[in-house]
Amino acid sequence: MLRVHEFSIAEGLAAQVLANAPAGAHVRDVEIRIGALRGLEPEALLMCWDSVTFGTPLAGATLQIDQRPWSIRCSQCGREWTSPVPFVSCQCGNATPVPSGGDELDLVAISIDEEET
């Protein structure tokens, strides 16, 4: 199922890649970093990327997603750790440690195929 949020992110990302890639270059890979607070589903974003790049100069470019984990801090014992999910219990028994995460959405790298001369 395509989600509107991921679709608009994929459209904006494709526009940013096209604006920053050398003219006429064949983009092979696009690497992004997304924070936990963005609430993006990587599988949905990948499907949307394929959809918005179909028939464009970015068709076939692979989207690599580095999804950052949640940071969790226990208010009782002070322990800090990362987790792929925001609501987990602490080892000390505290059932309500505080989740936090970044809201970054960064274009990290664009890999292109260079033409042989």
Contacts in CASP RR format, 6 or more apart in sequence:
PFRMAT RR
TARGET T0000
AUTHOR 0000-0000-0000
METHOD contacts of the structure
MODEL  1
MLRVHEFSIAEGLAAQVLANAPAGAHVRDVEIRIGALRGLEPEALLMCWD
SVTFGTPLAGATLQIDQRPWSIRCSQCGREWTSPVPFVSCQCGNATPVPS
GGDELDLVAISIDEEET
1 44 0 8 1.000
2 44 0 8 1.000
2 47 0 8 1.000
2 48 0 8 1.000
2 51 0 8 1.000
3 41 0 8 1.000
3 44 0 8 1.000
3 48 0 8 1.000
5 39 0 8 1.000
5 40 0 8 1.000
6 40 0 8 1.000
6 41 0 8 1.000
6 44 0 8 1.000
6 45 0 8 1.000
6 47 0 8 1.000
6 48 0 8 1.000
7 48 0 8 1.000
7 51 0 8 1.000
7 52 0 8 1.000
9 40 0 8 1.000
9 45 0 8 1.000
9 48 0 8 1.000
9 105 0 8 1.000
10 45 0 8 1.000
10 48 0 8 1.000
10 49 0 8 1.000
10 51 0 8 1.000
10 52 0 8 1.000
10 53 0 8 1.000
11 48 0 8 1.000
11 52 0 8 1.000
13 30 0 8 1.000
13 32 0 8 1.000
13 49 0 8 1.000
13 63 0 8 1.000
13 107 0 8 1.000
14 49 0 8 1.000
14 52 0 8 1.000
14 53 0 8 1.000
14 56 0 8 1.000
14 58 0 8 1.000
16 107 0 8 1.000
17 27 0 8 1.000
17 30 0 8 1.000
17 58 0 8 1.000
17 61 0 8 1.000
17 107 0 8 1.000
17 110 0 8 1.000
18 56 0 8 1.000
18 57 0 8 1.000
18 58 0 8 1.000
20 107 0 8 1.000
20 110 0 8 1.000
21 27 0 8 1.000
21 110 0 8 1.000
21 112 0 8 1.000
22 112 0 8 1.000
24 57 0 8 1.000
25 112 0 8 1.000
25 113 0 8 1.000
25 114 0 8 1.000
26 57 0 8 1.000
26 112 0 8 1.000
26 113 0 8 1.000
27 57 0 8 1.000
27 58 0 8 1.000
27 61 0 8 1.000
27 110 0 8 1.000
27 111 0 8 1.000
27 112 0 8 1.000
28 61 0 8 1.000
28 62 0 8 1.000
28 111 0 8 1.000
28 112 0 8 1.000
28 113 0 8 1.000
29 61 0 8 1.000
29 62 0 8 1.000
29 63 0 8 1.000
29 64 0 8 1.000
29 109 0 8 1.000
29 110 0 8 1.000
29 111 0 8 1.000
30 49 0 8 1.000
30 58 0 8 1.000
30 61 0 8 1.000
30 62 0 8 1.000
30 63 0 8 1.000
30 64 0 8 1.000
30 107 0 8 1.000
30 109 0 8 1.000
30 110 0 8 1.000
30 111 0 8 1.000
31 64 0 8 1.000
31 66 0 8 1.000
31 107 0 8 1.000
31 108 0 8 1.000
31 109 0 8 1.000
31 110 0 8 1.000
31 111 0 8 1.000
32 63 0 8 1.000
32 64 0 8 1.000
32 65 0 8 1.000
32 66 0 8 1.000
32 105 0 8 1.000
32 106 0 8 1.000
32 107 0 8 1.000
32 108 0 8 1.000
33 66 0 8 1.000
33 68 0 8 1.000
33 104 0 8 1.000
33 105 0 8 1.000
33 106 0 8 1.000
33 108 0 8 1.000
34 40 0 8 1.000
34 65 0 8 1.000
34 66 0 8 1.000
34 67 0 8 1.000
34 68 0 8 1.000
34 104 0 8 1.000
34 105 0 8 1.000
34 106 0 8 1.000
35 67 0 8 1.000
35 68 0 8 1.000
35 101 0 8 1.000
35 102 0 8 1.000
35 103 0 8 1.000
35 104 0 8 1.000
35 105 0 8 1.000
36 67 0 8 1.000
36 68 0 8 1.000
36 69 0 8 1.000
36 70 0 8 1.000
36 71 0 8 1.000
36 86 0 8 1.000
36 99 0 8 1.000
36 101 0 8 1.000
36 102 0 8 1.000
37 101 0 8 1.000
37 102 0 8 1.000
37 103 0 8 1.000
38 102 0 8 1.000
38 103 0 8 1.000
38 104 0 8 1.000
38 105 0 8 1.000
40 67 0 8 1.000
42 65 0 8 1.000
42 67 0 8 1.000
45 63 0 8 1.000
45 65 0 8 1.000
46 63 0 8 1.000
46 65 0 8 1.000
49 63 0 8 1.000
50 60 0 8 1.000
53 59 0 8 1.000
53 60 0 8 1.000
53 61 0 8 1.000
66 108 0 8 1.000
68 101 0 8 1.000
68 102 0 8 1.000
68 104 0 8 1.000
69 82 0 8 1.000
69 83 0 8 1.000
69 84 0 8 1.000
70 82 0 8 1.000
70 83 0 8 1.000
70 84 0 8 1.000
70 85 0 8 1.000
70 86 0 8 1.000
70 99 0 8 1.000
70 100 0 8 1.000
70 101 0 8 1.000
71 80 0 8 1.000
71 81 0 8 1.000
71 82 0 8 1.000
71 99 0 8 1.000
71 100 0 8 1.000
71 101 0 8 1.000
71 102 0 8 1.000
72 80 0 8 1.000
72 81 0 8 1.000
72 82 0 8 1.000
72 83 0 8 1.000
72 86 0 8 1.000
72 88 0 8 1.000
72 90 0 8 1.000
72 97 0 8 1.000
72 98 0 8 1.000
72 99 0 8 1.000
72 100 0 8 1.000
73 79 0 8 1.000
73 80 0 8 1.000
73 97 0 8 1.000
73 98 0 8 1.000
73 100 0 8 1.000
74 80 0 8 1.000
74 90 0 8 1.000
74 92 0 8 1.000
74 94 0 8 1.000
74 97 0 8 1.000
74 98 0 8 1.000
75 94 0 8 1.000
75 96 0 8 1.000
75 97 0 8 1.000
75 98 0 8 1.000
76 90 0 8 1.000
76 92 0 8 1.000
76 93 0 8 1.000
76 94 0 8 1.000
76 97 0 8 1.000
77 90 0 8 1.000
77 91 0 8 1.000
77 92 0 8 1.000
77 94 0 8 1.000
79 90 0 8 1.000
79 91 0 8 1.000
79 92 0 8 1.000
79 97 0 8 1.000
83 99 0 8 1.000
86 99 0 8 1.000
87 99 0 8 1.000
88 97 0 8 1.000
89 95 0 8 1.000
89 97 0 8 1.000
90 97 0 8 1.000
END
